[in-house]
Amino acid sequence: MGRTVEDQDLEMSRRDEESLPLYSELGGAKVPTSIPEPTATPDDVRDFFKTLLVSKGQSSSEDAEVIAAKWKRGSGDELKRYPPHMYFNIFGHEDGWFLYKETKLIVKREKHGEGNSKHKRRGRIALAVMVAWEIAVISITVFSSDEVLSMLAFIGALLGVVGLIVAAAVGFGMPSLEDQVEAELRRCMETSRSTDDNRS
């Protein structure tokens, strides 16, 4: 008895799957979550940059090698301390922007954890509580027949407005870590442009 078309298709599909490259062969490096130690050698820093570029899908392994090779002498300490313009000078604007941004985000997350997003979440929770407070206090002010209770509720409503403003500022006004780093990069770019314009 012969094999059916479905059996032949299934066997071909299995052979095709077996010939596919493994994830590790595609350069699927894990995204770094920590910065090399301050005493890290330039080789360690270059390895960090290569992993960062490949894991974020910014470069192939070969391109990442070429980009990372531009880092010649700096240790892990310089990796953390160099300002954006040093990254631009070493890697060029495009690669420097990416490497500085991703490096600084890791540094900030190591230092603060996800603190910024926790503050935002807490601010939004406080905002919801303050809105409920305001509704309750205004209801008491409007519907209470007792003058003293109405006056206390009115004062509570005024204080609640201050609380609402603070909670809104914390919940919605704080820039994310990414926005903070990008703002630093933009300031550096503007400063370098104005310096270049003054030289002309």
Backbone hydrogen bonds in HBPLUS format (Angstrom, degrees):
<---DONOR---> <-ACCEPTOR-->    atom                        ^
c    i                          cat <-CA-CA->   ^        H-A-AA   ^      H-
h    n   atom  resd res      DA  || num        DHA   H-A  angle D-A-AA Bond
n    s   type  num  typ     dist DA aas  dist angle  dist       angle   num
A0008-GLN N   A0004-THR O   3.14 MM   4  6.49 159.3  2.18 149.8 155.2     1
A0009-ASP N   A0005-VAL O   2.91 MM   4  6.16 159.7  1.95 151.2 156.9     2
A0010-LEU N   A0006-GLU O   2.90 MM   4  6.07 155.8  1.95 146.8 153.6     3
A0011-GLU N   A0007-ASP O   2.98 MM   4  6.19 158.1  2.03 148.1 153.5     4
A0012-MET N   A0008-GLN O   2.98 MM   4  6.22 159.1  2.03 149.4 155.1     5
A0013-SER N   A0009-ASP O   2.91 MM   4  6.07 153.6  1.98 146.0 153.5     6
A0014-ARG N   A0010-LEU O   3.02 MM   4  6.28 154.4  2.09 146.9 153.0     7
A0015-ARG N   A0011-GLU O   3.06 MM   4  6.34 159.0  2.10 149.0 154.2     8
A0016-ASP N   A0012-MET O   2.93 MM   4  6.17 156.3  1.99 147.4 154.2     9
A0017-GLU N   A0013-SER O   2.95 MM   4  6.21 157.3  2.01 148.5 154.4    10
A0018-GLU N   A0014-ARG O   2.97 MM   4  6.19 153.3  2.04 147.3 154.5    11
A0019-SER N   A0015-ARG O   3.19 MM   4  6.43 134.7  2.41 140.4 151.1    12
A0019-SER N   A0016-ASP O   3.19 MM   3  5.29 134.9  2.40  97.1 109.1    13
A0020-LEU N   A0017-GLU O   3.18 MM   3  5.30 155.5  2.24 103.0 110.4    14
A0025-GLU N   A0022-LEU O   2.97 MM   3  5.14 129.6  2.23 100.4 114.4    15
A0026-LEU N   A0023-TYR O   3.02 MM   3  5.23 141.5  2.17 102.8 114.0    16
A0028-GLY N   A0023-TYR O   3.44 MM   5  5.81 158.4  2.49 149.8 149.1    17
A0027-GLY N   A0024-SER O   3.33 MM   3  5.44 162.0  2.36 103.2 107.1    18
A0029-ALA N   A0027-GLY O   2.66 MM   2  5.55 132.4  1.88 114.9  98.8    19
A0040-ALA N   A0037-GLU O   2.89 MM   3  5.18 163.7  1.92 119.6 122.2    20
A0077-ASP N   A0038-PRO O   3.03 MM  39  4.01 128.2  2.31 125.0 110.4    21
A0076-GLY N   A0040-ALA O   3.12 MM  36  4.65 135.7  2.33 121.8 124.9    22
A0044-ASP N   A0041-THR O   3.02 MM   3  5.14 118.1  2.41  99.9 114.7    23
A0045-VAL N   A0041-THR O   3.05 MM   4  6.44 156.1  2.11 152.7 159.7    24
A0046-ARG N   A0042-PRO O   2.86 MM   4  6.11 159.8  1.90 150.1 155.6    25
A0047-ASP N   A0043-ASP O   2.93 MM   4  6.18 156.3  1.99 146.7 153.1    26
A0048-PHE N   A0044-ASP O   2.95 MM   4  6.22 152.2  2.03 144.1 151.8    27
A0049-PHE N   A0045-VAL O   2.93 MM   4  6.28 161.0  1.97 154.2 158.4    28
A0050-LYS N   A0046-ARG O   2.89 MM   4  6.14 160.8  1.92 152.1 157.5    29
A0051-THR N   A0047-ASP O   2.95 MM   4  6.15 166.1  1.97 151.1 154.6    30
A0052-LEU N   A0048-PHE O   2.88 MM   4  6.09 157.7  1.93 150.2 157.2    31
A0053-LEU N   A0049-PHE O   2.88 MM   4  6.08 167.3  1.89 156.2 158.6    32
A0054-VAL N   A0050-LYS O   3.00 MM   4  6.17 167.7  2.01 154.9 158.1    33
A0055-SER N   A0051-THR O   2.82 MM   4  5.75 163.9  1.85 149.1 154.7    34
A0056-LYS N   A0052-LEU O   3.14 MM   4  6.06 149.1  2.24 142.8 149.3    35
A0058-GLN N   A0053-LEU O   2.93 MM   5  5.18 140.4  2.09 166.7 169.5    36
A0057-GLY N   A0054-VAL O   3.02 MM   3  5.12 157.1  2.07 105.5 112.0    37
A0064-ALA N   A0060-SER O   2.85 MM   4  5.99 163.7  1.87 157.4 162.6    38
A0065-GLU N   A0061-SER O   3.01 MM   4  6.15 147.3  2.12 139.1 147.6    39
A0066-VAL N   A0062-GLU O   3.16 MM   4  6.51 154.7  2.22 147.1 152.9    40
A0067-ILE N   A0063-ASP O   2.92 MM   4  6.20 165.9  1.94 157.4 161.1    41
A0068-ALA N   A0064-ALA O   2.85 MM   4  5.89 170.2  1.86 151.1 154.5    42
A0069-ALA N   A0065-GLU O   3.03 MM   4  6.02 141.8  2.18 138.6 148.3    43
A0070-LYS N   A0067-ILE O   3.15 MM   3  5.77 162.7  2.18 115.5 120.9    44
A0071-TRP N   A0068-ALA O   3.05 MM   3  5.83 165.1  2.07 122.5 126.7    45
A0079-LEU N   A0075-SER O   3.13 MM   4  6.41 151.1  2.21 143.7 152.2    46
A0080-LYS N   A0077-ASP O   3.17 MM   3  5.46 127.0  2.47 101.3 112.9    47
A0081-ARG N   A0077-ASP O   3.06 MM   4  6.29 151.4  2.14 144.9 153.8    48
A0082-TYR N   A0078-GLU O   2.82 MM   4  5.44 158.2  1.87 153.6 151.7    49
A0086-MET N   A0083-PRO O   3.08 MM   3  5.67 139.8  2.25 115.4 125.4    50
A0087-TYR N   A0084-PRO O   2.97 MM   3  5.21 116.4  2.38 103.4 118.9    51
A0088-PHE N   A0084-PRO O   2.94 MM   4  6.32 155.3  2.01 154.0 162.0    52
A0089-ASN N   A0085-HIS O   2.87 MM   4  6.05 154.3  1.94 140.9 147.7    53
A0090-ILE N   A0086-MET O   2.92 MM   4  6.11 154.1  1.99 147.2 154.1    54
A0091-PHE N   A0087-TYR O   2.81 MM   4  5.79 171.3  1.82 154.5 157.1    55
A0092-GLY N   A0088-PHE O   2.79 MM   4  4.57 139.3  1.95 126.3 133.7    56
A0096-GLY N   A0092-GLY O   2.83 MM   4  5.41 141.1  1.98 137.4 150.2    57
A0097-TRP N   A0093-HIS O   2.89 MM   4  5.76 152.5  1.96 137.3 144.0    58
A0098-PHE N   A0094-GLU O   3.21 MM   4  6.50 170.4  2.22 149.5 151.1    59
A0099-LEU N   A0095-ASP O   2.88 MM   4  6.04 175.8  1.89 156.9 158.4    60
A0100-TYR N   A0096-GLY O   2.88 MM   4  5.82 161.1  1.91 145.7 151.8    61
A0101-LYS N   A0097-TRP O   2.93 MM   4  5.97 167.8  1.95 151.9 156.0    62
A0102-GLU N   A0098-PHE O   2.96 MM   4  6.11 176.3  1.96 158.8 159.9    63
A0103-THR N   A0099-LEU O   2.96 MM   4  5.87 156.0  2.02 140.6 148.1    64
A0104-LYS N   A0100-TYR O   2.82 MM   4  5.93 170.2  1.83 157.9 160.7    65
A0105-LEU N   A0101-LYS O   2.95 MM   4  6.10 153.1  2.02 148.2 155.9    66
A0106-ILE N   A0102-GLU O   3.16 MM   4  6.35 155.1  2.22 141.5 147.3    67
A0107-VAL N   A0103-THR O   2.96 MM   4  6.28 159.6  2.00 150.1 156.2    68
A0108-LYS N   A0104-LYS O   2.82 MM   4  6.01 166.1  1.84 153.1 156.4    69
A0109-ARG N   A0105-LEU O   2.91 MM   4  6.05 154.6  1.97 144.2 151.6    70
A0110-GLU N   A0106-ILE O   2.86 MM   4  6.06 151.2  1.94 148.3 156.4    71
A0111-LYS N   A0107-VAL O   2.96 MM   4  6.17 153.6  2.03 146.6 154.1    72
A0112-HIS N   A0108-LYS O   2.73 MM   4  5.78 170.6  1.74 153.8 157.0    73
A0113-GLY N   A0109-ARG O   2.69 MM   4  4.39 131.1  1.92 120.6 129.5    74
A0115-GLY N   A0112-HIS O   3.08 MM   3  5.39 147.4  2.19 118.6 128.6    75
A0117-SER N   A0114-GLU O   3.08 MM   3  5.66 120.6  2.45 113.4 126.2    76
A0118-LYS N   A0114-GLU O   3.08 MM   4  6.37 149.7  2.18 148.7 157.8    77
A0119-HIS N   A0115-GLY O   2.85 MM   4  6.13 156.9  1.91 154.5 160.0    78
A0120-LYS N   A0116-ASN O   3.06 MM   4  6.34 157.7  2.11 143.9 150.0    79
A0121-ARG N   A0117-SER O   2.92 MM   4  6.10 159.5  1.96 144.4 149.9    80
A0122-ARG N   A0118-LYS O   2.85 MM   4  6.08 165.5  1.87 152.9 156.9    81
A0123-GLY N   A0119-HIS O   2.78 MM   4  5.94 153.3  1.85 147.5 155.7    82
A0124-ARG N   A0120-LYS O   2.93 MM   4  6.20 150.2  2.02 147.6 155.1    83
A0125-ILE N   A0121-ARG O   2.96 MM   4  6.27 151.0  2.05 147.7 156.1    84
A0126-ALA N   A0122-ARG O   2.84 MM   4  6.06 163.8  1.86 151.0 155.7    85
A0127-LEU N   A0123-GLY O   2.87 MM   4  6.04 146.0  1.98 138.5 148.4    86
A0128-ALA N   A0124-ARG O   3.03 MM   4  6.28 154.7  2.09 142.3 147.7    87
A0129-VAL N   A0125-ILE O   2.97 MM   4  6.30 157.8  2.02 151.8 158.1    88
A0130-MET N   A0126-ALA O   2.82 MM   4  6.03 156.7  1.87 148.5 155.3    89
A0131-VAL N   A0127-LEU O   2.92 MM   4  6.16 150.6  2.01 147.6 155.4    90
A0132-ALA N   A0128-ALA O   3.10 MM   4  6.36 161.1  2.14 145.9 150.6    91
A0133-TRP N   A0129-VAL O   2.86 MM   4  6.14 154.9  1.92 147.5 155.3    92
A0134-GLU N   A0130-MET O   2.83 MM   4  6.05 162.8  1.86 149.4 153.3    93
A0135-ILE N   A0131-VAL O   2.98 MM   4  6.23 161.3  2.01 151.8 156.4    94
A0136-ALA N   A0132-ALA O   3.01 MM   4  6.23 163.5  2.03 150.5 155.0    95
A0137-VAL N   A0133-TRP O   2.85 MM   4  6.06 168.9  1.86 159.8 162.8    96
A0138-ILE N   A0134-GLU O   2.85 MM   4  5.88 163.9  1.88 151.0 155.8    97
A0139-SER N   A0135-ILE O   2.97 MM   4  6.02 153.4  2.04 141.4 149.2    98
A0140-ILE N   A0136-ALA O   3.00 MM   4  6.29 155.6  2.06 146.7 153.1    99
A0141-THR N   A0137-VAL O   2.92 MM   4  6.17 159.4  1.96 147.2 153.0   100
A0142-VAL N   A0138-ILE O   2.91 MM   4  6.09 162.6  1.94 152.9 156.5   101
A0143-PHE N   A0139-SER O   2.89 MM   4  5.90 169.3  1.90 154.1 157.6   102
A0144-SER N   A0140-ILE O   2.91 MM   4  5.31 136.9  2.10 142.4 146.8   103
A0150-SER N   A0146-ASP O   2.96 MM   4  6.14 155.6  2.02 148.2 155.8   104
A0151-MET N   A0147-GLU O   2.89 MM   4  6.08 154.4  1.96 147.2 153.8   105
A0152-LEU N   A0148-VAL O   2.96 MM   4  6.22 164.2  1.98 153.3 157.1   106
A0153-ALA N   A0149-LEU O   2.90 MM   4  6.04 156.5  1.95 146.4 153.5   107
A0154-PHE N   A0150-SER O   2.88 MM   4  6.07 147.7  1.98 142.5 151.5   108
A0155-ILE N   A0151-MET O   2.99 MM   4  6.30 158.9  2.04 151.1 155.9   109
A0156-GLY N   A0152-LEU O   2.89 MM   4  6.13 155.8  1.95 145.5 153.0   110
A0157-ALA N   A0153-ALA O   2.80 MM   4  6.06 141.6  1.95 140.9 151.8   111
A0158-LEU N   A0154-PHE O   3.00 MM   4  6.37 152.7  2.07 147.9 154.4   112
A0159-LEU N   A0155-ILE O   2.98 MM   4  6.30 163.9  2.01 152.8 156.9   113
A0160-GLY N   A0156-GLY O   2.81 MM   4  5.92 143.2  1.95 137.7 149.1   114
A0161-VAL N   A0157-ALA O   2.99 MM   4  6.30 138.9  2.17 142.4 152.1   115
A0161-VAL N   A0158-LEU O   3.17 MM   3  5.20 126.7  2.47  94.2 107.2   116
A0162-VAL N   A0158-LEU O   3.38 MM   4  6.81 153.5  2.46 144.7 150.1   117
A0163-GLY N   A0159-LEU O   3.03 MM   4  6.39 159.2  2.08 147.3 153.3   118
A0164-LEU N   A0160-GLY O   2.76 MM   4  6.05 149.5  1.85 146.6 155.4   119
A0165-ILE N   A0161-VAL O   2.98 MM   4  6.27 157.7  2.03 149.8 154.8   120
A0166-VAL N   A0162-VAL O   3.00 MM   4  6.31 165.7  2.02 155.6 158.9   121
A0167-ALA N   A0163-GLY O   2.86 MM   4  6.00 167.9  1.87 152.3 156.3   122
A0168-ALA N   A0164-LEU O   2.84 MM   4  5.95 156.7  1.89 147.6 154.3   123
A0169-ALA N   A0165-ILE O   2.92 MM   4  6.12 156.1  1.98 146.5 153.3   124
A0170-VAL N   A0166-VAL O   2.96 MM   4  6.23 159.3  2.00 153.5 158.6   125
A0171-GLY N   A0167-ALA O   2.80 MM   4  5.85 162.3  1.83 147.9 154.0   126
A0172-PHE N   A0168-ALA O   2.85 MM   4  5.68 152.0  1.93 146.0 151.5   127
A0173-GLY N   A0169-ALA O   2.81 MM   4  4.55 134.5  2.01 115.4 128.0   128
A0180-GLN N   A0176-SER O   2.94 MM   4  6.24 153.2  2.01 151.1 158.7   129
A0181-VAL N   A0177-LEU O   3.02 MM   4  6.31 162.2  2.05 153.8 157.3   130
A0182-GLU N   A0178-GLU O   2.94 MM   4  6.12 164.9  1.97 152.3 157.0   131
A0183-ALA N   A0179-ASP O   2.92 MM   4  6.01 148.9  2.02 142.3 150.5   132
A0184-GLU N   A0180-GLN O   3.09 MM   4  6.37 152.0  2.17 143.5 150.6   133
A0185-LEU N   A0181-VAL O   2.98 MM   4  6.31 154.1  2.05 148.6 155.9   134
A0186-ARG N   A0182-GLU O   2.86 MM   4  6.10 158.6  1.91 148.6 154.3   135
A0187-ARG N   A0183-ALA O   2.93 MM   4  6.16 160.7  1.97 149.4 154.3   136
A0188-CYS N   A0184-GLU O   3.10 MM   4  6.30 156.5  2.15 143.8 150.0   137
A0189-MET N   A0185-LEU O   2.93 MM   4  6.23 157.2  1.98 150.4 156.8   138
A0190-GLU N   A0186-ARG O   2.86 MM   4  6.12 161.7  1.90 155.2 159.8   139
A0191-THR N   A0187-ARG O   2.88 MM   4  6.06 156.5  1.94 147.9 154.7   140
A0192-SER N   A0188-CYS O   2.90 MM   4  6.12 160.6  1.94 150.1 155.2   141
A0193-ARG N   A0189-MET O   2.92 MM   4  6.12 149.4  2.01 144.4 153.2   142
A0194-SER N   A0190-GLU O   2.90 MM   4  6.13 163.4  1.93 149.8 154.0   143
A0195-THR N   A0191-THR O   2.94 MM   4  6.12 151.1  2.02 145.3 153.7   144
A0196-ASP N   A0192-SER O   2.92 MM   4  6.07 153.9  1.99 140.6 147.7   145
A0197-ASP N   A0193-ARG O   2.80 MM   4  6.06 153.5  1.87 150.4 158.1   146
A0198-ASN N   A0194-SER O   2.98 MM   4  6.15 150.2  2.07 140.7 148.1   147
A0199-ARG N   A0195-THR O   3.17 MM   4  6.39 139.8  2.34 139.9 149.9   148
A0200-SER N   A0196-ASP O   3.30 MM   4  6.54 137.4  2.49 139.6 149.8   149
A0200-SER N   A0197-ASP O   3.25 MM   3  5.27 132.0  2.50  94.9 107.1   150
